[in-house]
Amino acid sequence: MTKVRGIIFDKDGTLFDFAATWEAWAESFLLRICGNDTVRAAQAGAVIGFDLHTRRFARDSIVIAGTAQEVATALAPHFPELPMPDLLATLNEEAANAPQAETVPLVPLLTDLRARGIKLGVATNDAQVPARAHLNGAGVAGFFDFIAGFDSGHGGKPAPGQLLAFCADTGLEPEAVVMVGDSTHDLHAGRAAGMRTVAVLTGLADADTLSPLADVVLPDIGHLAAWLDAQD
C-alpha cells in the first residue's frame, strides 16, 4: 500500500466541533438578519434545518455539508429585502466570528503529522475568509500547505476539485493522500479523487452512515497517528 504522504481535512466537524461552532453561528446569524424577531428567526431556521428554540440542527440540515452559497440560496426567498450578495456577506461575517472548539488539541496533532513529513490541507464548504479566520484563531493556519473554501476556485464537496487541487499544489498523487471528514460529502469527494478516506464521529453523522464510504471510522482525529502507524 502506498505510504501516506498527504492528509486533507474537512474543517467543521473534523478539526472543530460542529455543534459548538455552528449552533452559535445559526442563532446569531438568524437573529441578526431577522432584526431580533424570534418568530421570524425560528421560521428561517426551519428552512435550513435549525431549531432556534433547542439550538439544534436536524441531521439533514443543509448547513452540515452544504456550501455557504447553498445556505444563502435556500434562505434568499424568505428575505426578499436582502440582495443575495448582502445575505451571503452577512452569513460569512457571522461565520468568521463563530466560536471554535477544537475536537482535539490541534497544535500537537499537526506538529506530529508535519514531523512525519506529511503535507497537510483543508478543504471546506465554508467560504475561504471565515475558514482562514477559524484556523488563524486556533493558531494552526501555518501548519497547512493548502486551504480551500467553496469559493476558492475549485468548487465544493462532494465534487473532488478541492482535493485534486491539493494534489496539484503539493505534487502528490491521490493514492498517497487521505481525506479525513465527518460527512458523506467529504467521503464522496475523497473517493472521487482516488484517495483513501477516514471518517470521524465529531460531526452529526453516525458510524452506520459513514462506514460504507470510509476505509476506517475513527472517534476523532486524535486517533490518526495510531492509524497511520498501522498503515506503515
C-alpha positions as CSV (number, residue, x, y, z in Angstrom):
1,M,0.0,0.0,0.0
2,T,1.3,3.5,-0.9
3,K,2.7,5.4,2.1
4,V,0.6,8.3,3.3
5,R,2.3,11.5,2.3
6,G,-0.6,13.9,2.4
7,I,-3.8,14.4,4.5
8,I,-6.5,16.8,3.6
9,F,-9.0,17.6,6.4
10,D,-12.5,18.9,6.4
11,K,-12.9,21.7,8.8
12,D,-16.2,21.8,10.6
13,G,-17.0,18.5,12.5
14,T,-13.4,17.3,11.9
15,L,-10.9,19.9,13.1
16,F,-13.6,21.8,15.0
17,D,-16.6,20.5,16.8
18,F,-19.6,21.1,14.6
19,A,-22.3,21.8,17.2
20,A,-20.2,24.1,19.3
21,T,-19.4,26.3,16.3
22,W,-22.4,26.3,14.1
23,E,-25.2,26.2,16.6
24,A,-23.9,29.5,18.0
25,W,-23.5,30.9,14.4
26,A,-27.0,29.9,13.4
27,E,-28.6,31.6,16.4
28,S,-26.6,34.8,15.9
29,F,-26.9,34.9,12.2
30,L,-30.7,34.3,12.1
31,L,-31.4,36.8,14.8
32,R,-29.3,39.4,13.0
33,I,-31.0,39.1,9.6
34,C,-34.4,39.0,11.3
35,G,-33.8,42.1,13.4
36,N,-34.1,40.0,16.6
37,D,-37.6,38.9,15.6
38,T,-37.5,35.5,17.2
39,V,-40.6,34.2,15.4
40,R,-39.2,35.1,12.0
41,A,-35.8,33.7,13.0
42,A,-37.4,30.4,14.0
43,Q,-39.2,30.2,10.7
44,A,-36.0,30.9,8.8
45,G,-34.1,28.4,10.9
46,A,-36.6,25.7,9.9
47,V,-35.7,26.4,6.3
48,I,-32.1,25.4,6.9
49,G,-32.8,22.6,9.4
50,F,-32.1,24.5,12.6
51,D,-34.4,24.6,15.6
52,L,-33.9,28.0,17.2
53,H,-35.6,27.0,20.5
54,T,-33.5,23.9,21.1
55,R,-30.4,25.3,19.3
56,R,-30.0,22.0,17.4
57,F,-29.6,21.1,13.8
58,A,-31.5,18.3,12.1
59,R,-29.3,15.5,10.7
60,D,-30.4,16.5,7.2
61,S,-29.7,20.2,7.6
62,I,-28.2,21.9,4.6
63,V,-25.7,23.6,6.9
64,I,-24.0,20.3,7.7
65,A,-22.4,19.7,4.4
66,G,-23.7,22.4,2.1
67,T,-21.7,25.5,1.0
68,A,-22.4,29.0,2.3
69,Q,-23.8,29.8,-1.1
70,E,-26.3,26.9,-0.9
71,V,-27.4,28.1,2.6
72,A,-27.8,31.6,1.4
73,T,-29.7,30.4,-1.7
74,A,-32.1,28.4,0.5
75,L,-32.8,31.5,2.7
76,A,-33.0,34.1,-0.1
77,P,-36.7,33.7,-1.0
78,H,-37.6,34.4,2.7
79,F,-35.6,37.6,2.7
80,P,-36.6,39.5,-0.5
81,E,-35.4,42.7,1.1
82,L,-31.8,41.5,1.2
83,P,-29.9,41.2,-2.0
84,M,-28.1,37.9,-2.3
85,P,-24.6,39.5,-2.0
86,D,-25.6,41.2,1.3
87,L,-27.1,38.0,2.6
88,L,-24.0,36.0,1.8
89,A,-21.7,38.6,3.2
90,T,-23.6,38.7,6.5
91,L,-23.6,34.9,6.6
92,N,-19.8,34.8,6.1
93,E,-19.2,37.7,8.6
94,E,-21.1,35.8,11.3
95,A,-19.3,32.6,10.4
96,A,-15.9,34.2,10.8
97,N,-16.9,35.3,14.3
98,A,-18.3,31.9,15.3
99,P,-16.6,30.4,18.4
100,Q,-14.4,27.4,17.6
101,A,-13.9,24.3,19.8
102,E,-11.1,22.0,18.7
103,T,-12.1,18.4,18.5
104,V,-8.7,17.5,19.9
105,P,-5.7,19.8,20.7
106,L,-4.7,20.7,17.2
107,V,-1.2,22.0,17.6
108,P,0.4,18.8,19.0
109,L,-1.5,16.7,16.5
110,L,-0.5,18.8,13.5
111,T,3.1,19.1,14.8
112,D,3.3,15.3,14.8
113,L,1.9,15.0,11.3
114,R,4.3,17.5,9.9
115,A,7.2,15.8,11.7
116,R,6.3,12.7,9.8
117,G,6.8,14.6,6.5
118,I,3.1,14.7,5.7
119,K,1.7,17.5,3.6
120,L,-1.5,19.0,5.1
121,G,-4.5,20.6,3.6
122,V,-8.0,21.8,4.4
123,A,-11.0,21.5,2.1
124,T,-14.2,23.1,3.5
125,N,-17.6,24.0,2.1
126,D,-17.3,27.1,4.3
127,A,-16.1,30.3,2.5
128,Q,-12.3,30.8,2.4
129,V,-12.3,34.0,4.5
130,P,-14.1,32.6,7.6
131,A,-12.2,29.3,7.1
132,R,-8.8,31.1,7.4
133,A,-10.2,33.2,10.3
134,H,-11.0,30.0,12.2
135,L,-7.6,28.4,11.5
136,N,-5.8,31.6,12.4
137,G,-7.8,31.9,15.6
138,A,-6.7,28.4,16.6
139,G,-3.1,29.3,15.8
140,V,-2.9,26.5,13.2
141,A,-3.1,28.0,9.7
142,G,0.6,27.9,9.3
143,F,0.6,24.1,9.5
144,F,-1.3,23.8,6.3
145,D,0.2,23.7,2.8
146,F,-3.2,24.3,1.2
147,I,-6.5,25.8,2.4
148,A,-9.6,25.9,0.1
149,G,-13.2,27.1,0.7
150,F,-16.1,26.5,-1.7
151,D,-15.3,29.9,-3.2
152,S,-11.5,29.3,-3.8
153,G,-12.0,28.4,-7.4
154,H,-12.1,24.6,-7.1
155,G,-15.8,24.1,-6.3
156,G,-17.2,22.4,-3.2
157,K,-17.6,18.9,-1.9
158,P,-18.8,16.3,-2.8
159,A,-17.0,17.1,-6.0
160,P,-13.3,16.3,-5.8
161,G,-12.0,19.7,-7.2
162,Q,-10.5,20.9,-3.9
163,L,-8.8,17.6,-3.2
164,L,-7.3,17.4,-6.7
165,A,-6.1,21.0,-6.4
166,F,-4.3,20.0,-3.2
167,C,-2.6,17.2,-5.1
168,A,-1.6,19.6,-7.9
169,D,-0.4,22.1,-5.4
170,T,1.8,19.6,-3.4
171,G,2.8,17.3,-6.3
172,L,1.3,14.3,-4.5
173,E,-0.6,11.5,-6.3
174,P,-4.1,10.9,-4.9
175,E,-3.3,7.4,-3.8
176,A,-0.7,8.9,-1.4
177,V,-3.3,11.2,0.2
178,V,-6.0,10.6,2.8
179,M,-9.2,12.6,3.0
180,V,-10.5,13.0,6.6
181,G,-14.0,14.2,7.2
182,D,-17.2,13.8,9.2
183,S,-19.8,13.8,6.4
184,T,-20.7,11.8,3.4
185,H,-19.9,14.8,1.2
186,D,-16.3,14.6,2.5
187,L,-16.0,10.9,1.8
188,H,-17.7,11.0,-1.6
189,A,-15.1,13.7,-2.5
190,G,-12.3,11.6,-1.3
191,R,-13.4,8.5,-3.2
192,A,-14.0,10.6,-6.4
193,A,-10.5,11.9,-6.1
194,G,-9.0,8.4,-5.8
195,M,-7.9,8.9,-2.1
196,R,-8.2,6.8,0.9
197,T,-11.0,8.1,3.2
198,V,-11.1,8.3,7.0
199,A,-14.4,9.2,8.8
200,V,-14.6,10.8,12.2
201,L,-17.5,10.9,14.6
202,T,-17.2,14.5,15.7
203,G,-19.9,15.8,13.4
204,L,-23.6,14.8,13.3
205,A,-23.3,11.7,11.1
206,D,-23.1,8.3,12.8
207,A,-20.8,5.3,12.0
208,D,-23.5,3.4,10.1
209,T,-23.9,6.4,7.7
210,L,-20.2,6.9,7.2
211,S,-18.7,3.4,7.2
212,P,-19.8,2.4,3.7
213,L,-17.7,5.3,2.2
214,A,-14.7,5.1,4.6
215,D,-11.6,2.9,4.8
216,V,-11.9,3.4,8.6
217,V,-14.1,5.2,11.1
218,L,-12.3,6.8,14.0
219,P,-13.8,8.5,17.1
220,D,-11.9,11.7,16.3
221,I,-8.7,12.9,14.5
222,G,-6.7,12.2,17.7
223,H,-6.6,8.6,16.6
224,L,-5.0,9.3,13.2
225,A,-1.4,8.7,14.4
226,A,-2.2,5.2,15.5
227,W,-4.0,4.5,12.3
228,L,-1.0,5.8,10.3
229,D,1.4,3.6,12.2
230,A,-0.8,0.6,11.4
231,Q,-0.7,1.5,7.7
232,D,3.1,1.6,7.8
